Amino acid sequence: MRDYELAFIISPTLDDEGATNIVDRVSGMVKSINGEVASVDVWGRRTLAYPINKHREGIYVLLSAKMSPEGLGQLERDLKLTEEVIRYMLLKLDN
C-alpha cells in the first residue's frame, strides 16, 4: 500500500449536504478498491483560476489515503463518471 493524495473540485451547484454526500461517495470509492482513507480536508468554496464547464467557483477537497496501485484505474474511472466532480488530481507521495 502506498500513500496518495487526491485533490478534487466539486460542482458549486451543490449545497453543503450534497457536497458531503459526494465526499462520502469518493471515500467509498477508495474503500471499494481496498484503500484506507487517512484524512479528509474540505477547503470549501473557492474561485477557480479559470472557468471549468462554465463554473467560476468550486468546492475544493483534499483526501489522503493508502491504496494499492492496482486499483487506481478503477478509482480514476469512477471519478470521471461522477458528474459532480469537475476536476481531480491524484498524486503518489514519496516517503
Backbone as JSON, one array per atom type, in Angstrom:
{
  "sequence": "MRDYELAFIISPTLDDEGATNIVDRVSGMVKSINGEVASVDVWGRRTLAYPINKHREGIYVLLSAKMSPEGLGQLERDLKLTEEVIRYMLLKLDN",
  "N": [[0.85, -1.18, 0.0], [0.51, 2.19, -0.82], [1.07, 5.7, -0.15], [-1.2, 8.23, -1.03], [-2.45, 11.34, -2.35], [-5.49, 12.79, -3.01], [-6.85, 15.32, -4.69], [-9.76, 17.1, -5.32], [-12.36, 18.84, -7.12], [-15.57, 19.9, -6.48], [-18.72, 20.42, -8.03], [-20.14, 23.69, -7.9], [-22.87, 23.93, -7.75], [-24.04, 22.33, -5.9], [-25.37, 22.05, -2.57], [-24.28, 22.28, 0.91], [-24.91, 19.81, 2.09], [-25.15, 18.14, -0.15], [-22.52, 18.28, -1.12], [-21.2, 17.02, 1.0], [-22.25, 14.46, 0.68], [-21.05, 13.74, -1.76], [-18.34, 13.74, -1.04], [-18.41, 11.63, 0.78], [-19.12, 9.61, -1.01], [-16.85, 9.51, -2.69], [-14.95, 8.76, -0.8], [-15.95, 6.23, -0.26], [-15.45, 5.06, -2.74], [-12.67, 4.85, -2.64], [-12.42, 3.07, -0.52], [-13.64, 0.88, -1.68], [-11.76, -0.16, -3.4], [-10.1, -1.43, -1.72], [-8.7, 0.44, -0.2], [-7.48, 2.75, 2.32], [-8.81, 5.5, 3.94], [-7.1, 8.18, 5.14], [-7.32, 10.9, 5.92], [-9.65, 13.61, 5.49], [-9.99, 16.72, 4.1], [-11.91, 19.42, 3.78], [-11.8, 22.18, 1.91], [-13.56, 24.1, 1.18], [-15.69, 26.5, -0.57], [-14.26, 27.99, -3.35], [-12.85, 30.41, -5.63], [-12.26, 29.59, -8.99], [-9.26, 29.31, -10.98], [-9.59, 29.46, -13.69], [-12.48, 29.22, -15.84], [-14.36, 26.21, -15.54], [-16.29, 24.01, -17.23], [-18.21, 26.05, -17.47], [-18.36, 26.96, -14.87], [-17.42, 29.18, -12.3], [-16.53, 28.94, -9.78], [-15.78, 26.5, -7.19], [-16.03, 23.64, -4.98], [-13.48, 22.75, -2.99], [-11.63, 19.83, -2.15], [-9.43, 17.85, -0.22], [-8.08, 14.71, 0.0], [-6.45, 12.27, 1.83], [-4.94, 9.11, 1.46], [-4.3, 5.55, 1.73], [-3.47, 3.28, -0.68], [-3.45, 0.5, -2.96], [-1.53, 0.25, -5.97], [-2.82, -1.17, -8.01], [-5.58, -0.7, -8.02], [-5.99, 1.88, -8.92], [-6.75, 2.57, -11.53], [-9.46, 1.84, -11.63], [-10.47, 3.61, -9.68], [-9.93, 6.14, -10.86], [-11.53, 5.94, -13.14], [-14.07, 5.8, -11.97], [-14.15, 8.35, -10.79], [-14.13, 10.0, -13.06], [-16.63, 9.38, -14.08], [-18.33, 10.42, -12.24], [-20.46, 12.97, -12.15], [-20.59, 15.26, -10.56], [-18.02, 15.8, -9.72], [-15.79, 17.98, -10.94], [-13.1, 18.35, -11.53], [-10.09, 16.53, -10.87], [-7.11, 15.45, -9.14], [-4.67, 13.1, -8.71], [-2.11, 12.14, -6.67], [0.93, 10.44, -6.01], [2.58, 10.06, -3.01], [5.92, 10.61, -2.02], [7.95, 8.71, 0.12]],
  "CA": [[0.0, 0.0, 0.0], [1.27, 3.44, -0.95], [0.36, 6.91, 0.25], [-1.67, 9.07, -2.13], [-3.32, 12.48, -2.07], [-6.48, 13.02, -4.05], [-7.48, 16.63, -4.61], [-10.82, 17.19, -6.32], [-13.24, 20.01, -7.06], [-16.98, 19.53, -6.62], [-19.54, 21.44, -8.68], [-20.7, 24.66, -6.93], [-24.33, 23.91, -7.74], [-24.49, 21.54, -4.76], [-25.34, 22.68, -1.26], [-23.33, 21.63, 1.83], [-25.28, 18.4, 2.27], [-24.8, 17.46, -1.38], [-21.06, 18.16, -1.15], [-20.84, 15.99, 1.97], [-22.58, 13.17, 0.07], [-20.04, 13.45, -2.77], [-17.12, 13.39, -0.31], [-18.63, 10.27, 1.29], [-19.1, 8.69, -2.14], [-15.46, 9.35, -3.12], [-14.31, 7.94, 0.25], [-16.42, 4.87, -0.51], [-14.72, 4.56, -3.91], [-11.33, 4.47, -2.17], [-12.58, 1.86, 0.29], [-14.05, -0.24, -2.54], [-10.56, -0.75, -4.01], [-9.31, -1.87, -0.56], [-7.87, 1.53, 0.29], [-7.81, 3.31, 3.63], [-8.84, 6.96, 3.95], [-6.4, 8.67, 6.33], [-7.93, 12.17, 6.33], [-10.41, 14.37, 4.5], [-9.95, 18.14, 4.42], [-12.77, 20.2, 2.87], [-11.33, 23.57, 1.91], [-14.71, 24.98, 0.99], [-15.97, 27.11, -1.87], [-13.2, 28.89, -3.78], [-12.89, 30.84, -7.02], [-11.36, 28.84, -9.86], [-8.31, 30.12, -11.74], [-10.2, 29.62, -15.0], [-13.78, 28.54, -15.84], [-14.43, 24.79, -15.87], [-17.69, 23.69, -17.53], [-18.96, 27.29, -17.22], [-18.37, 27.27, -13.44], [-16.35, 30.1, -11.91], [-16.06, 28.54, -8.45], [-15.99, 25.09, -6.88], [-15.79, 23.22, -3.6], [-12.21, 22.03, -3.01], [-11.49, 18.77, -1.14], [-8.16, 17.13, -0.23], [-8.26, 13.42, 0.66], [-5.23, 11.48, 1.95], [-5.33, 7.71, 1.54], [-3.35, 4.49, 1.42], [-4.09, 2.42, -1.68], [-2.53, -0.27, -3.79], [-1.54, 0.81, -7.33], [-3.67, -1.93, -8.92], [-6.95, -0.18, -8.04], [-6.06, 3.28, -9.31], [-7.52, 2.7, -12.77], [-10.88, 1.8, -11.25], [-10.79, 4.85, -8.97], [-9.96, 7.24, -11.81], [-12.7, 5.77, -13.99], [-15.24, 6.2, -11.18], [-14.14, 9.81, -10.63], [-14.53, 10.59, -14.34], [-18.05, 9.15, -14.28], [-19.08, 11.18, -11.24], [-20.71, 14.26, -12.78], [-20.41, 16.37, -9.62], [-16.59, 16.08, -9.62], [-15.46, 18.64, -12.2], [-11.67, 18.13, -11.75], [-9.4, 15.81, -9.8], [-5.69, 15.2, -9.33], [-4.24, 12.03, -7.83], [-0.65, 12.19, -6.54], [1.61, 9.48, -5.14], [3.5, 10.75, -2.11], [7.2, 9.94, -1.79], [8.26, 8.54, 1.54]],
  "C": [[0.89, 1.24, 0.0], [0.4, 4.61, -0.5], [0.03, 7.75, -0.98], [-2.44, 10.26, -1.57], [-4.23, 12.65, -3.27], [-7.12, 14.38, -3.79], [-8.56, 16.68, -5.69], [-11.7, 18.39, -6.05], [-14.66, 19.54, -7.36], [-17.73, 20.72, -7.23], [-20.16, 22.39, -7.64], [-22.22, 24.67, -6.88], [-24.9, 23.12, -6.57], [-24.46, 22.36, -3.48], [-24.38, 21.9, -0.35], [-23.64, 20.15, 2.02], [-24.93, 17.58, 1.03], [-23.3, 17.26, -1.51], [-20.58, 17.09, -0.19], [-21.13, 14.6, 1.41], [-21.54, 12.77, -0.98], [-18.73, 13.05, -2.11], [-17.24, 11.97, 0.24], [-18.58, 9.25, 0.16], [-17.67, 8.45, -2.63], [-14.69, 8.53, -2.08], [-14.71, 6.48, 0.08], [-15.74, 4.25, -1.72], [-13.32, 4.08, -3.51], [-11.42, 3.18, -1.37], [-12.95, 0.65, -0.57], [-12.87, -0.89, -3.26], [-9.56, -1.17, -2.92], [-8.31, -0.82, -0.1], [-8.34, 1.99, 1.65], [-7.74, 4.83, 3.55], [-8.2, 7.43, 5.25], [-7.03, 9.98, 6.83], [-8.66, 12.8, 5.16], [-10.43, 15.82, 4.97], [-10.76, 18.89, 3.37], [-12.35, 21.65, 2.99], [-12.46, 24.56, 1.72], [-14.8, 25.54, -0.41], [-14.9, 28.15, -2.19], [-13.41, 29.27, -5.24], [-11.86, 30.05, -7.82], [-10.43, 29.79, -10.6], [-8.83, 30.4, -13.14], [-11.52, 28.85, -14.99], [-13.65, 27.07, -16.25], [-15.91, 24.46, -16.04], [-18.63, 24.84, -17.16], [-19.12, 27.62, -15.74], [-17.19, 28.18, -13.12], [-15.84, 29.81, -10.5], [-16.39, 27.07, -8.23], [-15.68, 24.82, -5.43], [-14.56, 22.31, -3.62], [-12.15, 21.03, -1.85], [-10.14, 18.11, -1.33], [-8.34, 15.88, 0.61], [-6.92, 12.69, 0.66], [-5.62, 10.03, 2.18], [-4.13, 6.8, 1.3], [-4.07, 3.52, 0.5], [-3.02, 1.6, -2.38], [-2.62, 0.27, -5.23], [-2.48, 0.08, -8.29], [-5.09, -1.36, -9.04], [-7.09, 1.23, -8.54], [-6.85, 3.5, -10.59], [-9.01, 2.72, -12.51], [-11.3, 3.1, -10.58], [-10.89, 6.01, -9.94], [-11.17, 7.14, -12.75], [-13.97, 6.19, -13.24], [-15.3, 7.71, -10.99], [-14.56, 10.51, -11.91], [-16.03, 10.45, -14.59], [-18.93, 9.89, -13.29], [-19.24, 12.61, -11.75], [-20.43, 15.44, -11.86], [-18.93, 16.72, -9.41], [-16.15, 16.67, -10.95], [-13.97, 18.55, -12.52], [-11.13, 17.31, -10.59], [-7.93, 15.66, -10.16], [-5.26, 14.2, -8.27], [-2.71, 12.0, -7.84], [-0.14, 11.11, -5.61], [2.62, 10.24, -4.31], [4.79, 9.93, -1.96], [7.48, 9.86, -0.31], [9.76, 8.49, 1.75]]
}
